[in-house]
């Protein structure tokens, strides 16, 4: 089996993940540590491994991920998108499967900015009639 190297970028909220995918045994490292240690919550780990599960390539590729910015949920979403994009770069046949599970769509939701004269983005200061 030839050695394949692919890199891609995934984004979610303010997180940016660079994913380097190569043929291997299924090891996922995030910022030079195993992803089980970096993402202690099972929800985030399942989110990250979903592209591998859907394409049935869970133990075929190693993923080396560098992720910055945001929190745990945003970083997990960015890693998931990066892995899905890298899998499509490796094999174009995965595109239909990943698209049907909505794994190739970048989530456009961002934090709304705070407005002047208000406490937060939408919360107002308390109104006093008198």
N, CA, C and O of each residue as an XYZ file, in Angstrom:
520
protein
N       0.847     -1.181      0.000
C       0.000      0.000      0.000
C       0.890      1.242      0.000
O       1.762      1.363      0.860
N       0.694      2.166     -0.941
C       1.560      3.347     -1.005
C       1.290      4.292      0.152
O       0.175      4.378      0.667
N       2.343      5.000      0.547
C       2.241      5.954      1.652
C       1.557      7.222      1.155
O       2.011      7.829      0.186
N       0.473      7.627      1.807
C      -0.265      8.830      1.425
C      -0.097      9.891      2.514
O      -0.227      9.602      3.704
N       0.190     11.101      2.096
C       0.276     12.237      3.016
C      -0.660     13.324      2.510
O      -0.563     13.745      1.358
N      -1.559     13.776      3.362
C      -2.514     14.832      3.000
C      -2.644     15.771      4.179
O      -2.691     15.331      5.327
N      -2.703     17.071      3.901
C      -2.999     18.018      4.976
C      -4.159     18.909      4.560
O      -4.347     19.211      3.382
N      -4.936     19.323      5.562
C      -6.097     20.165      5.320
C      -6.365     21.024      6.544
O      -5.752     20.841      7.596
N      -7.284     21.959      6.392
C      -7.615     22.904      7.458
C      -9.104     22.807      7.765
O      -9.931     22.725      6.857
N      -9.436     22.818      9.050
C     -10.831     22.859      9.474
C     -11.026     24.018     10.438
O     -10.150     24.316     11.250
N     -12.185     24.674     10.345
C     -12.476     25.813     11.222
C     -13.852     25.661     11.844
O     -14.764     25.093     11.244
N     -13.988     26.185     13.074
C     -15.276     26.205     13.769
C     -15.197     27.283     14.835
O     -14.258     27.292     15.630
N     -16.165     28.195     14.868
C     -16.155     29.351     15.762
C     -14.836     30.103     15.590
O     -14.589     30.648     14.514
N     -13.986     30.151     16.608
C     -12.698     30.838     16.448
C     -11.534     29.852     16.444
O     -10.381     30.260     16.581
N     -11.819     28.565     16.289
C     -10.780     27.542     16.297
C     -10.325     27.218     14.882
O     -11.125     27.193     13.947
N      -9.033     26.972     14.742
C      -8.456     26.564     13.464
C      -7.635     25.309     13.706
O      -6.757     25.293     14.568
N      -7.920     24.253     12.946
C      -7.211     22.980     13.095
C      -6.503     22.641     11.788
O      -7.104     22.654     10.714
N      -5.205     22.335     11.906
C      -4.449     21.827     10.756
C      -4.310     20.325     10.942
O      -3.796     19.860     11.959
N      -4.774     19.568      9.949
C      -4.803     18.112     10.042
C      -3.832     17.530      9.021
O      -3.893     17.860      7.837
N      -2.933     16.658      9.491
C      -2.000     15.940      8.633
C      -2.379     14.461      8.704
O      -2.264     13.836      9.759
N      -2.829     13.907      7.581
C      -3.321     12.534      7.542
C      -2.356     11.676      6.738
O      -1.920     12.071      5.657
N      -2.021     10.499      7.267
C      -1.170      9.553      6.540
C      -1.607      8.135      6.867
O      -2.259      7.902      7.884
N      -1.254      7.199      6.019
C      -1.630      5.809      6.265
C      -0.949      5.321      7.535
O       0.212      5.635      7.797
N      -1.695      4.548      8.320
C      -1.150      4.093      9.597
C      -2.093      3.156     10.314
O      -2.775      2.342      9.691
N      -2.129      3.277     11.643
C      -2.889      2.343     12.464
C      -4.122      2.962     13.118
O      -4.839      2.271     13.843
N      -4.384      4.239     12.881
C      -5.552      4.878     13.473
C      -5.259      5.739     14.671
O      -6.175      6.093     15.412
N      -3.993      6.091     14.885
C      -3.632      6.943     16.023
C      -3.937      8.401     15.696
O      -3.606      8.889     14.615
N      -4.571      9.087     16.638
C      -4.881     10.508     16.467
C      -4.160     11.271     17.568
O      -4.392     11.026     18.752
N      -3.280     12.201     17.178
C      -2.597     13.049     18.153
C      -3.022     14.483     17.927
O      -3.070     14.960     16.793
N      -3.331     15.169     19.021
C      -3.750     16.568     18.962
C      -2.756     17.379     19.785
O      -2.602     17.147     20.984
N      -2.088     18.321     19.146
C      -1.063     19.152     19.793
C      -0.044     18.292     20.548
O       0.251     18.557     21.714
N       0.479     17.284     19.896
C       1.531     16.387     20.393
C       1.112     15.554     21.601
O       1.974     15.120     22.365
N      -0.174     15.322     21.795
C      -0.631     14.420     22.850
C      -1.786     13.585     22.294
O      -2.475     14.031     21.376
N      -2.010     12.385     22.831
C      -3.116     11.549     22.337
C      -4.449     12.276     22.489
O      -4.678     12.975     23.476
N      -5.327     12.102     21.497
C      -6.571     12.884     21.529
C      -7.479     12.465     22.674
O      -8.384     13.214     23.040
N      -7.260     11.275     23.255
C      -8.032     10.886     24.439
C      -7.672     11.754     25.636
O      -8.521     12.026     26.485
N      -6.409     12.194     25.708
C      -5.988     13.057     26.805
C      -6.358     14.508     26.528
O      -6.740     15.234     27.446
N      -6.249     14.937     25.278
C      -6.530     16.334     24.948
C      -8.029     16.627     25.022
O      -8.432     17.699     25.475
N      -8.851     15.676     24.579
C     -10.310     15.820     24.657
C     -10.844     14.791     25.645
O     -11.166     13.674     25.240
N     -10.948     15.134     26.940
C     -11.379     14.149     27.938
C     -12.849     13.751     27.817
O     -13.228     12.668     28.263
N     -13.684     14.605     27.221
C     -15.106     14.282     27.124
C     -15.360     13.327     25.957
O     -14.851     13.518     24.853
N     -16.153     12.305     26.228
C     -16.480     11.302     25.209
C     -17.229     11.919     24.033
O     -17.080     11.468     22.897
N     -18.027     12.940     24.294
C     -18.789     13.614     23.236
C     -17.856     14.199     22.178
O     -18.105     14.045     20.983
N     -16.792     14.865     22.603
C     -15.842     15.462     21.668
C     -15.042     14.398     20.928
O     -14.753     14.550     19.741
N     -14.686     13.328     21.619
C     -13.937     12.247     20.966
C     -14.777     11.572     19.892
O     -14.267     11.250     18.819
N     -16.059     11.355     20.171
C     -16.954     10.755     19.181
C     -17.133     11.690     17.988
O     -17.213     11.246     16.843
N     -17.193     12.989     18.271
C     -17.333     13.996     17.221
C     -16.131     13.961     16.280
O     -16.286     14.054     15.062
N     -14.936     13.826     16.849
C     -13.710     13.831     16.051
C     -13.581     12.570     15.211
O     -13.173     12.642     14.051
N     -13.919     11.418     15.774
C     -13.744     10.162     15.046
C     -14.898      9.852     14.098
O     -14.851      8.844     13.393
N     -15.920     10.682     14.061
C     -17.084     10.430     13.208
C     -16.742     10.303     11.722
O     -17.279      9.403     11.076
N     -15.877     11.151     11.135
C     -15.545     10.948      9.717
C     -14.896      9.596      9.433
O     -15.143      9.001      8.383
N     -14.062      9.100     10.362
C     -13.448      7.782     10.191
C     -14.490      6.677     10.290
O     -14.442      5.709      9.531
N     -15.440      6.816     11.230
C     -16.473      5.796     11.428
C     -17.381      5.727     10.207
O     -17.725      4.639      9.745
N     -17.767      6.880      9.688
C     -18.693      6.934      8.555
C     -18.066      6.328      7.300
O     -18.735      5.630      6.539
N     -16.764      6.603      7.089
C     -16.083      6.084      5.898
C     -15.433      4.725      6.133
O     -14.795      4.183      5.231
N     -15.586      4.165      7.341
C     -15.046      2.855      7.707
C     -13.528      2.800      7.522
O     -12.991      1.820      7.005
N     -12.842      3.869      7.954
C     -11.380      3.941      7.864
C     -10.771      4.214      9.238
O      -9.750      4.893      9.343
N     -11.395      3.687     10.289
C     -11.004      4.021     11.661
C      -9.572      3.604     11.982
O      -8.882      4.317     12.712
N      -9.109      2.478     11.462
C      -7.759      2.018     11.776
C      -6.839      2.021     10.561
O      -5.867      1.266     10.520
N      -7.135      2.860      9.573
C      -6.323      2.894      8.354
C      -5.418      4.115      8.262
O      -4.398      4.076      7.573
N      -5.776      5.195      8.944
C      -5.018      6.437      8.818
C      -4.634      6.990     10.185
O      -5.390      6.872     11.149
N      -3.449      7.595     10.257
C      -3.001      8.329     11.435
C      -3.255      9.810     11.193
O      -3.004     10.313     10.099
N      -3.750     10.506     12.203
C      -4.010     11.940     12.089
C      -3.145     12.686     13.100
O      -3.196     12.408     14.298
N      -2.361     13.622     12.613
C      -1.571     14.497     13.470
C      -2.179     15.887     13.343
O      -2.154     16.487     12.269
N      -2.727     16.399     14.447
C      -3.528     17.622     14.406
C      -2.880     18.709     15.246
O      -2.404     18.451     16.351
N      -2.865     19.926     14.715
C      -2.485     21.112     15.472
C      -3.701     22.021     15.491
O      -4.197     22.421     14.438
N      -4.182     22.346     16.680
C      -5.399     23.154     16.788
C      -5.147     24.331     17.724
O      -4.496     24.180     18.757
N      -5.664     25.500     17.360
C      -5.489     26.721     18.145
C      -6.801     27.493     18.209
O      -7.632     27.419     17.304
N      -6.966     28.238     19.305
C      -8.103     29.145     19.440
C      -9.366     28.458     19.910
O      -9.540     27.253     19.730
N     -10.248     29.244     20.518
C     -11.551     28.753     20.919
C     -11.514     27.819     22.107
O     -10.509     27.718     22.810
N     -12.626     27.138     22.321
C     -12.749     26.201     23.424
C     -12.769     24.771     22.928
O     -12.460     24.499     21.768
N     -13.132     23.865     23.806
C     -13.099     22.439     23.474
C     -14.088     22.080     22.366
O     -13.736     21.346     21.443
N     -15.307     22.582     22.443
C     -16.318     22.239     21.433
C     -15.929     22.782     20.065
O     -16.062     22.085     19.059
N     -15.453     24.017     20.023
C     -15.032     24.606     18.755
C     -13.835     23.891     18.172
O     -13.761     23.688     16.960
N     -12.888     23.504     19.027
C     -11.708     22.792     18.543
C     -12.079     21.407     18.026
O     -11.540     20.958     17.014
N     -12.992     20.731     18.711
C     -13.425     19.409     18.249
C     -14.116     19.511     16.897
O     -13.892     18.673     16.023
N     -14.947     20.521     16.717
C     -15.609     20.720     15.427
C     -14.631     21.049     14.318
O     -14.798     20.598     13.185
N     -13.606     21.836     14.636
C     -12.591     22.182     13.637
C     -11.787     20.952     13.231
O     -11.487     20.771     12.051
N     -11.438     20.110     14.195
C     -10.689     18.885     13.898
C     -11.534     17.949     13.046
O     -11.025     17.332     12.111
N     -12.822     17.838     13.361
C     -13.720     16.973     12.593
C     -13.796     17.401     11.144
O     -13.718     16.565     10.244
N     -13.950     18.707     10.904
C     -14.020     19.219      9.531
C     -12.700     19.001      8.800
O     -12.694     18.641      7.623
N     -11.580     19.218      9.494
C     -10.277     19.016      8.873
C     -10.045     17.566      8.482
O      -9.509     17.294      7.407
N     -10.443     16.629      9.342
C     -10.289     15.209      9.029
C     -11.170     14.822      7.848
O     -10.740     14.076      6.968
N     -12.403     15.327      7.826
C     -13.310     15.011      6.713
C     -12.746     15.540      5.393
O     -12.792     14.841      4.380
N     -12.218     16.758      5.393
C     -11.638     17.316      4.172
C     -10.404     16.536      3.723
O     -10.193     16.337      2.527
N      -9.593     16.095      4.682
C      -8.406     15.316      4.341
C      -8.792     13.961      3.746
O      -8.140     13.492      2.813
N      -9.832     13.334      4.269
C     -10.286     12.059      3.726
C     -10.779     12.218      2.289
O     -10.553     11.341      1.455
N     -11.446     13.322      1.998
C     -11.897     13.583      0.629
C     -10.701     13.786     -0.297
O     -10.722     13.347     -1.447
N      -9.653     14.455      0.203
C      -8.449     14.622     -0.606
C      -7.786     13.277     -0.903
O      -7.222     13.089     -1.981
N      -7.850     12.344      0.047
C      -7.266     11.022     -0.166
C      -8.089     10.189     -1.144
O      -7.535      9.539     -2.030
N      -9.403     10.211     -0.982
C     -10.273      9.384     -1.802
C     -11.547     10.169     -2.108
O     -12.330     10.461     -1.205
N     -11.752     10.510     -3.374
C     -12.907     11.314     -3.782
C     -14.231     10.578     -3.581
O     -15.288     11.208     -3.537
N     -14.183      9.247     -3.458
C     -15.412      8.469     -3.257
C     -16.037      8.726     -1.891
O     -17.231      8.495     -1.697
N     -15.227      9.208     -0.940
C     -15.752      9.498      0.400
C     -16.650     10.727      0.428
O     -17.398     10.921      1.386
N     -16.588     11.564     -0.612
C     -17.312     12.842     -0.605
C     -18.811     12.653     -0.411
O     -19.422     13.360      0.390
N     -19.415     11.704     -1.138
C     -20.868     11.528     -1.038
C     -21.282     11.043      0.347
O     -22.300     11.482      0.881
N     -20.492     10.132      0.934
C     -20.815      9.613      2.266
C     -20.684     10.717      3.312
O     -21.562     10.885      4.159
N     -19.582     11.470      3.250
C     -19.359     12.533      4.235
C     -20.375     13.660      4.057
O     -20.832     14.246      5.038
N     -20.728     13.962      2.807
C     -21.717     15.011      2.548
C     -23.083     14.606      3.089
O     -23.804     15.437      3.642
N     -23.443     13.328      2.934
C     -24.759     12.886      3.403
C     -24.860     12.930      4.929
O     -25.955     13.080      5.473
N     -23.725     12.800      5.624
C     -23.711     12.928      7.079
C     -23.402     14.349      7.529
O     -23.205     14.584      8.722
N     -23.355     15.299      6.604
C     -23.168     16.729      6.868
C     -21.830     17.009      7.557
O     -21.754     17.836      8.466
N     -20.776     16.313      7.114
C     -19.466     16.480      7.732
C     -18.539     17.394      6.931
O     -17.445     17.717      7.395
N     -18.955     17.813      5.744
C     -18.104     18.684      4.928
C     -18.564     20.137      4.953
O     -17.991     20.982      4.265
N     -19.594     20.431      5.741
C     -20.123     21.793      5.809
C     -19.477     22.536      6.969
O     -19.457     22.049      8.099
N     -18.954     23.710      6.680
C     -18.358     24.561      7.714
C     -19.482     25.245      8.460
O     -20.304     25.926      7.846
N     -19.537     25.080      9.770
C     -20.590     25.683     10.585
C     -20.365     27.194     10.631
O     -19.355     27.632     11.182
N     -21.264     28.007     10.074
C     -21.015     29.446      9.959
C     -21.305     30.242     11.225
O     -21.048     31.445     11.256
N     -21.830     29.608     12.268
C     -22.236     30.360     13.458
C     -21.032     30.899     14.210
O     -20.102     30.158     14.528
N     -21.056     32.184     14.487
C     -19.993     32.847     15.229
C     -20.628     33.618     16.383
O     -21.843     33.814     16.414
N     -19.804     34.052     17.324
C     -20.296     34.837     18.455
C     -20.679     36.225     17.953
O     -19.916     36.874     17.237
N     -21.875     36.669     18.341
C     -22.346     37.991     17.941
C     -21.622     39.059     18.756
O     -21.389     38.884     19.952
N     -21.274     40.145     18.115
C     -20.494     41.170     18.799
C     -21.346     41.963     19.776
O     -22.560     42.079     19.609
N     -20.692     42.508     20.799
C     -21.359     43.338     21.785
C     -21.648     44.694     21.168
O     -20.806     45.257     20.469
N     -22.854     45.226     21.429
C     -23.217     46.537     20.912
C     -23.069     47.599     22.008
O     -23.227     47.310     23.194
N     -22.764     48.820     21.592
C     -22.627     49.909     22.560
C     -23.989     50.243     23.154
O     -25.017     50.102     22.492
N     -23.989     50.685     24.400
C     -25.245     51.009     25.075
C     -25.978     49.776     25.572
O     -27.099     49.883     26.071
N     -25.369     48.615     25.443
C     -25.979     47.378     25.904
C     -24.973     46.622     26.768
O     -23.764     46.844     26.701
N     -25.531     45.707     27.594
C     -24.684     44.937     28.492
C     -23.891     43.861     27.740
O     -22.706     43.653     28.003
N     -24.567     43.174     26.793
C     -23.938     42.150     25.961
C     -24.438     42.336     24.529
O     -24.864     43.431     24.159
N     -24.390     41.284     23.731
C     -24.802     41.413     22.334
C     -26.280     41.773     22.220
O     -26.657     42.633     21.424
N     -27.109     41.114     23.015
C     -28.550     41.396     22.950
C     -29.143     41.835     24.279
O     -30.221     42.429     24.302
N     -28.463     41.556     25.389
C     -28.978     41.928     26.700
C     -28.820     43.431     26.907
O     -27.754     44.000     26.670
N     -29.908     44.061     27.354
C     -29.874     45.499     27.603
C     -29.583     45.769     29.078
O     -29.687     44.876     29.918
N     -29.214     47.028     29.378
C     -29.154     47.459     30.760
C     -30.579     47.578     31.277
O     -31.514     47.752     30.495
N     -30.749     47.485     32.596
C     -32.096     47.533     33.167
C     -32.729     48.891     32.891
O     -32.118     49.940     33.094
N     -33.982     48.835     32.417
C     -34.709     50.060     32.083
C     -35.433     50.578     33.325
O     -36.119     49.826     34.018
N     -35.269     51.880     33.594
C     -35.939     52.506     34.728
C     -36.883     53.580     34.204
O     -36.449     54.540     33.567
N     -38.173     53.416     34.474
C     -39.144     54.379     33.976
C     -39.076     55.675     34.771
O     -39.313     56.751     34.224
N     -38.750     55.579     36.077
C     -38.627     56.775     36.915
C     -37.314     56.820     37.644
O     -37.054     57.763     38.391
